[in-house]
Every structure is written in structure tokens, then in C-alpha cells.
Amino acid sequence: MHDLFRHIHVPLVAWDRKQNIIILNEACAALAGRSVAETVGQPLETLFPEERRVKTMQTIEKAAGKSKAVAIELLHSNGGVRSGIWTSSVIDADEGGRAIATIASIEDTTERKRLEAQLRQARKTEVIGILVGGIANDFNNALQAISGYIQLLMMRKKAGDPDLDYLSQIDRQIQRAAHLIGQLLVFGRRAESRMVPVDLSREIMRSEETIRGCVPPPVSIDMRLSHDLRPVNVDPAQIRHIIITLLTNAHDTMPDGGSICIETANRDLDEKFCRFRPDAFPGAYVSLSVSDTGCGMDAETLEHVFEPFNSGLRNELGLAVVYGIVKNHNGYVTCRSEPGQGTAFDLYFPVLEGVDKAETMEEEHREEQGLQRGTETILLVDDERPILNTACDILNQYGYRTVTAETGEKAVEIYQRDGEGIDMVILDVVMPGMGGHRCLEELLRINPNVKVVISTGYASVEGVRDMLGAGAFGIISKPYRLVDMLKKVRDILDT
């Protein structure tokens, strides 16, 4: 029997009526991270995590007499947990039918469960993205109407007016709501990133003061940044958001102090690494790792760590947005954690081919200039009358003449008739009937040089790119600040 056990690659273990292990093969010992010699004679329950031993032993004892397969978890010697399917049978019994010896085979399902969890996560992300994308336009249109009226009221109040504070509070909550929907769009991979060639180490060093400010004592930050990184194509603002989110969450797990390590490195992911990781593809990457010495997470929390409102962390959307950002960058993200052993997030961004040296995009620091007035005529196209009213109000205040249309068909009709006197069009993307894309095509057919700015509460990334590629001059996302709209109008008219 010993020779038979040695030559079988399926993990096998047998135990006596006292529930002590009498024999096991190398495959089973390896699954538990032990040697055969140190495991034989030990209680069978030592194979299982301590907090689940009683329940697991009861489950396999009931299943043994029926040769029934049950799901179990095995304790690895390194403290980790492996998942498996346990199928046991009685191989010797006394005259009363009580088991003298029982044998079990174990199928290691750890990787399969991890793959299933990743697929579930991908499906949830897709569903949330579809849901948010469906409501984002109407939601942001409503915010734009509210925000527009609030801003107009604020402009008409004198300094020191007690109502200004209330209006400012309302305005801040509108921006908070807009930020929330924006985070959901990022998580659902429905938001476009503004990507430029970047050296991740250099980008982190440029933001070092901000990064360290996110983590007050007694938590310390150790930066291990490679100075020979290959370039990656990323959105610097979103990368900073990722780092700040991970640092904030790490800090929250160390109320009594600890350390956080930020590390960058060049990495090449091979077929072996990617084989059991459906979201990863072989190739050259730059890795960004953020690890901490905090309290860590148990297996159940870890499984749901990238789900919105389900991580138990202070920022309920934080890690979900991190996941969405990395996916938007065609990257790959993993989380490693065990109770009492800290947590590590490993993010992989594909290397930008054909670029020898990445230079971090310099941020523009422009002094705030006074808003310029104008006398041009602007055609506003939107199916929401409150949005048209507020836009007309502010534009008229600054000298512009406005013409409005609540449908794409009406806009084309107006431009066909009066196009020579219209200097610019602000065009909503999502409208009933003739949508923004078709309306843009018709306007360009009438006048290939027409200046059109897209205004949208949400449109697909591909749709926006198509409209910009077709000839639109720019985009302004709802809910927008009225002063930002004025600046955009002036910039486009002056081009």
C-alpha cells in the first residue's frame, strides 16, 4: 500500500479510528507544505485551519460513509489556505460497521476558485459599467441644471450675503455627486483616460510631498523606486489617485503605526505567470507595488476587495476605482494579504513600445485671468430646457448672442437657414431623435469649418473619439462650471 501511495500523483491521506494520520503520499504532503515523515501520526485535524477544524471534521466524518465529495480548506505550513474537494471512503470497519481506517483523495481547486472569482469580478464590473453608463447622462444633466442655477444665484449675490454660504454648500455637494458618478464610470471602464508617456518613478518623485502628506506619523513611507524604468502610457492624474487611495487605505489599517513601501520595477510577464490569470497577458510591464505592515485581510474579505461598497474600508469606492483605472490602462492588478501579515497591491502597466525615454508631462500653471467678453453668436443645442436657460443667461451676461435648439433636427434647420451668422455650436451628444453624432455630421456637411464643442453628461469613449475625429473642436463634460464653459467658448472662437 505504501508503494501504491508513492506512485499516485493525486493527493491521498488515510487515518485511523482515533483520527490520526496513518499514511499519506508526497502529493498530499506537498499540498500542505510539509514532509511525509512529519505528518504521519499527527491528528487529521491539523490539516485544516484552526478556526474551522471542528466543523470540517464533522463534515468529512458524515461524508466518509457515503463516499460523498465535500469542499474543504487545507492549512499550508506557511499559514496560507488551499481550497480542495475532499472525497473519502471507509476502507476497513469493525463488526459493528464502525470505521477502523478511512482514506481520502483531495482535488486542489485553489487556482480554479481564484479564476472563478476573477471572472465574477469582471462580470460585476461590466454590469456596473452598463448600469452607470445608462444613467450617467440623465444624472449629470440634472446636476448641470441644478448647478447652473446655483452658480447664477451666487454670481448675483454681494460679498457677505449670508445666502452665499448656503449656496456654496449646495454647489460643493453637486460637485461631490458628479465626482461619485465619475468614479463609478472609471470603475465600470466607461471613462476615458488622458494618457501620456510617463516614467512612473519620476512621476512619484514629483508628487512625493503630496504622497507623504497623505500618511501622517506614526506610519512611515519607504520608497524603492527604480531609476531605469521603461516608459508607460498612463494618465498621471489617475496614477496619483491610485497611489493616494492605496496609501490612505493602508494607513487606516495601522492605527498604532507601521510602514508602507512604494516600489517600482521593470517586469516581464511570461506564459507561466499568465496561464492562471485570465486578465494578464505576456509581455513587458512596469510594476507599481504598494505594501504595508497592517492588519491584513482574511480570505473572504480579500475575495471581494475590488468590489464597490464591499471592502469594509473607509473609501467604499476606492479600491473599485483603482481596479477600473488599471483596467482602463490595459493593465493587471493583484492583491496579496493575510491576517496579521499586511497587504500588498501589485499593479502592472504595459510598456509603451517605440519610445526610448518617457518624459513626465509638465503640468501647466496658468494664472487665473479675468473672463473675456464676446459679441459672437452661439447656437446651443440640448434637449434639457433648464440647461439651455442657464447657458444662455451666462453667455448673454458676457455679451454673446445665443440661439437655442432642443433637438438635433431643429439645430440643423437653424444652421441651414442662419449658419453664416452663427460663430459656434455647443452640441449635446445624447438627445432623442437625431443624436449629437448625426447632428454633427449634418452641420459639417453644411459647413466643413463649423466650430462645434461637444457637451455631454456621458457618452461612450468610442463615441466621443469618433465625434472629435469627425471634426468637433473639443468637449465639455457635464456638470460643468459656467466659467469653464465661458473659457472654452473663448478659446475655441479665438482659434
N, C-alpha and C positions, 0 to 999 in steps of 0.2 A: 504493500500500500504506500509505503514511503517512496519507493521508486516511481510509482504511478503519479503521486503528487508532484514530484520534482519535474516530470516531463510534461505536465499540463500547464499551459500558459494562462488559463483562466484562474483568477484568484479563488483559492479554496481554503476553508478552515473547518476543523472538526473540534467538537467539545464533548465533555462527559456530563454525567447527570448532575455533577456539582457545578456545572457551567464554567469549568476550567478548560483552557485550550489544550488539546492533546496532540494536534498536528496542524500544520498549515504549510502552504508551499511558498516559494520565493515571490511569486506574483502577488500573493496576499500580503506578505511581509513588506514588499516594496510599496504597496498601496498605502500602508500605514506608516511608511518611513522607518521601519525597524528591521532587525535581523530575525531570522527564524529562531535562532537559539535563545534570544532574549524574550521572545514572545510566547514560546511553548511553556505551559504551566501557569501562565497568567490568567486571571479571570477574563472571561469573554467580554465582560462589560467594559474593560479597559480599551477596547477598540473604538468605543463610541464617546462623543463629547460628554463631559461630566453632567452638564445640566439636563441632558436628555437620556441618560443611561437607563433609568427605571422604566420610562415609557418605551424605549427601544427594546429592552429585554422582554417586556411584556408582549410587544408586538411580534417579535420573531418567535417567541415561545408558542404563541397561538397559531402562527403560520406554519410552524415546523410540521405539525401533524397532518396538515392539509397540502403540504408541498406548494404553498402559495408564495408568490413573489411579493415583496413589500419594499417600499422606498425607505432607505436609511441614510444616515450620515456617519462617516468614519472620521475618527480623530487622527490627524497626521502628527508625527513626532515633533514637527516644527510649530505645532499649535494651530495649523490650518485645518480646514474641514473639507473632506471629499464627499461627493454625493454618489450613491450607488443603488442598485437594485439587488436585493438580498433574496435568494431562493434556497430554502433549506428543506432537508428531509431527514427523518429518523432512519438510521442505518442499523441500529441494534436496540432491542427493547426487552424488558423482563417479561415474566409470565403474565403479569398484570397489565401489560401494554405500556408501561412507563418507559420513557426513553432512557437508554443507557449511553448511547452515543448518537450525535447528530452532526450532519455535515451541511455546509452551505457554500454555494458559489456566489460570487459578487461581480456584478457588471458595473464598471466605473462609468458613471453618467455625468461627471463633473463638467467636462467640456461641452457636452450636449446641452446641459441645463444653462450654461453660460451663453451658448449660441442662441438658445430659445429666448433667453432674457434680452439679448441684443436685438433679436428680431421683433420682440414685443415692444421694445423701446422705439425701434424705427417706425413701427406701425402707429404707435401712440403719437409720435412726432408728426407723422403725416396727417393723422386725423385732426390733431390740434391745429396744424397749419391750414388745413382746408377750412376748418370751422372759423378760425380767426380771420383768414382771408375773406371769408364770406361776409363777415360783419364789419370788417375794418373800415370800409368806405363809408357806410351809413353812420357808424360810430364817430368817425373823425369829421364827417360833415356836420353832425350835431354839435361836436365840440367846437368846430370852426364858427358856427353861427353864434353859440354862447360866448365864445372868446371874442369874436368881433364886436359884439355889442358891449361887452365889459370893457374892452380897450377904448372904444369910442367914449364911454362914460368917463373913464379915467382921464382921457385927454381933455375933457371939458370941466374937470374939477380943478379948483385952485389949490395950490400948495397949502397944506394944513387942514384941508377939508377932512372931517372925521370919517366920511364915507370912503375916502381913498384907501384906508387900511382894509376895510371890508372887501372892497373891490379887488385889491391886491391879493388877499387871501383866496378869493374865488378864482382869480386868474392862475395862481400857483397850483390850485387843485386841478384846474383844467390841464395844465402842463403835465402834472403828475399822471393824470388819466391817459394823456397822449403817450407819455413815456411807457406806461404799462402796456398799452396795445402794441407799441413798438417792440417791447421786449418779447411779447408773445409772437410777433411776426418773425423776429430773429430766431426764436426757438423753433418755430414751425418752418424755418427756412423759406420764408416768404418776403424777406427784406434783402435789399441789395447792399453789398459792402463796397466801400470806396477803396480799392486795393492799389497799392504802390509797392515797388521793390523796397525791401526793408532788411536791415541787419538786426535780428532780434536782440542780440546783446547790446548793440548801440542804442536801440530804442528803449530798452530797460534802463540803461545808464542815464539816458536823457531824462527819464521820469523818476530817477532814484529818489529825489526829495519827496515827491508825491507818494511814492510807494512806501517809503519808510514812515511817512506821516500817517499812513493807514493803520500802523501797528504800534501802538504805544507800549512802553515798558509795562510789565516785566518780560514781554515777548521780544526776542531778538530776531534779526533777519541776517542770514548768511547768503551772499551772492556768489555763485560759482559760474561765471559767465565765460563761455568760450570766446576767444578773440580772433578766431579764424572761421567764423560761421559762413556757410553758403547762403546766398540771398533767397528770400521767400517773398511771395506776393501776398501781402496782407493789408488789412485796414488797421493802421496804427491806433486809432481811437478804440476800436473794438478789442485790440490786443491789451491795451491799458485797462479796459473794462474787465477783461478776463482776469488779469493779474490782481486787480483790486478786489474783485469778488472772491477769488480763491484766498487771498490774504485775510480778508475780513472774516470769512467763514473759519479759516484756520485759527485766527486769534480767538474767536468765540469758543473754541474747544480747549483753550488753555488759560482759564481764569487765574491760575496760580503761577503762570509763567511757562516758558518753553522757548523753542526756537523753530524758525521756518527757514527752509532752504529753497532758493530760486536758482535753477540750474538750466543752462542751455548747452546743446551739443549737436554735432552733425551725426546723423544716424542713417544707416541703410537697412531698410526692412526687407528681409528675404522671404522666399516662398514658405519656409518653415514657420516663420513668425505669423504670416498672414493666413496660413491654412485654416486655422480655427478662429479667425477673426474676420467675419464677413464684411466689415466696414473698412478693413485695411487692405491696401494694395502694395505690392512690392515696388521698391524704388528708393530714391534719395530723399531724405527728410531732414528737417531741423526740429529737434525736440525741445520743448519747454516743460520743465518739471517743477512743481511746487509741492513740497513735502513738509510735514510738521510733526512735532512730537506730542500731539494732543491725545485726547481720549480714544480716538479711533471710532470705528463703526462695526456693528455686528453684521452678519451675512445678510440678514433681511433688509436692514437699512441700506446696505451697500447695493443691493439689487435694484433699489428704487431711487438711487442717489440723483439721477439726472431727470427725474420726473418733477414737473411743476407742482408746488404746494404739497409735496410728499416727502421732502427730505428732512423735515424737522429742524431746519436751520433758520437763522434769523431772516435771511433774504429768501423768501419762499420761491422766487423765480430765478435766483442767482445761478445755480448750477444748471438749470434747464437752459438758460440763456447761453451759458458757457458752451454747453453741448451744441446748441444751434449755431453759434458763431463758428466753432471749429468745423462743423459740417459744411457751413457756407463757404469755408475756405478749402473745401475738399480734403480736410484733414481727418485725423483719427484721435480719439481721446479715451483714456482708460483711468480707472480709479482703483487703487490698492489700499486696503485698510483692514485692520483687525483691532478688536477691543484692547485698549491699553497699549497699542503699538503704533499709534499715529496714523496719518493718512497721506497718500501721495497721489497727485494727479499728474499724468503724463500726457502731454499734447504733442501731436506730430503734424507739422506743416510741410507740404511738398515743396521741394527746392524749385526755384524759378530757373528754368533752363535758358541758356543763351545770354546770361548776364554774368559778367566776370566779378563785378563788385557792386553790392547794393548800397545805395546811399539813402539814409533816412530822409523822408520828405520833410522839408523845413516848414514849420507852421508859419502862417502869415500873421504878423502882428500889425494890424492896421488901426490907426487911431480912429475913434468914432467921429465921423464927420456929420455935420448937420444935413438933414434930409433936403434934397434938392426938389424944387418945384418944376412943373412942366405944363405945357399947353397942348400936348398931343391928344389924339382921340384913341380910346382903348375900347375894344369890344370884349365884354365879359360874357362868358358862356358857362352856365351852371344851371342844373335843374333844381337847385335849392334857392328859393327867393331870399331867405334871410342872409345867405352868403353874398348874393348879388347886392343886396341893400347895403351891407356893411362895407363891401369893397368899393361900391360907388361913393359912399359917404366919404371915406378917407381919400380916395383919388380926387374927388371934387374939391375937398379941402385944400389939396395941394395943386390946384389949378388945372387938372386934367379934365377932359370931356369924356363922358362914358356913354356907351351904348350897351344894352343888355339883350341876351337871348337865353331862354330857358330850355332850348332843345338844339341839337346839332343841326337839324333841318332849318330852323329859324336863323341860326348863325350863318349858314351857307347863303340863305336867301338875302340876309342883310349885307353880307360881304359882296355878293354878286352885284347888288344894287349900289352900294356905297363904299366899296372897297378902296377906291382911290383916296378917300378921306379918312381911312382907318389906319393908324400907325402901328397898332399892335393888337394881338388877341391873347387873352388869358382863357385857356380852354380846359374845362373839366374833362376827365378821362372817362369816368363811369356815368353814363346817362342812359335813360330809356330811349328806345328808338335808335336814331343814329348816334352811336357812341363816339367818344373822342377820337379814336384812331381813324374811323371813316371820315369824320368831320375834318380832321387834319388833311387827309388825302384830298378832299374836295377843295379846301382852301388853297392848298398848294397847286392844285390843277388850275384854279382861277389866277393865282399869283405865286409863282415859284419862289419869290423873295419875301413872302409874308412872314412877319415875325410872330411866332407863336410860342407861348410859355405854357407848359402842361401844369395843371393844378389838380391834385388828386389826394383823396383820403386813403386810397390803397389801389394799386394796380399791380398785376404780376410783374416780376422783374423782367421777364421776356417782353411783355407788352410795353413797358416803359422804354426799354432799349430799342425796340422797334420804332417807337414814335420819335425818339431822339435821333435814331439813324435815318428816319424818313425826312427829317428837316426841322423838327422842333428845336427851339433855341435853348431851352432849359426846362427845369422842373421846380415847382414849389409845392412842398408837401403840407397837407392839412393835418392838424390845425396850425396855420402859420401866423406869425406875428404880423400885424398890419404894416409896421415899419419895415419889416423884412420884405414884404411884398413891394413896398414903395422903392426900396433899394434895387430889387430885382428888375422892376419896371424901368427904372432909370438906367441901369447897367445895360439892359437889352436895347433900349432905344438909342443909347449912345454908341452902340457897336456899329 
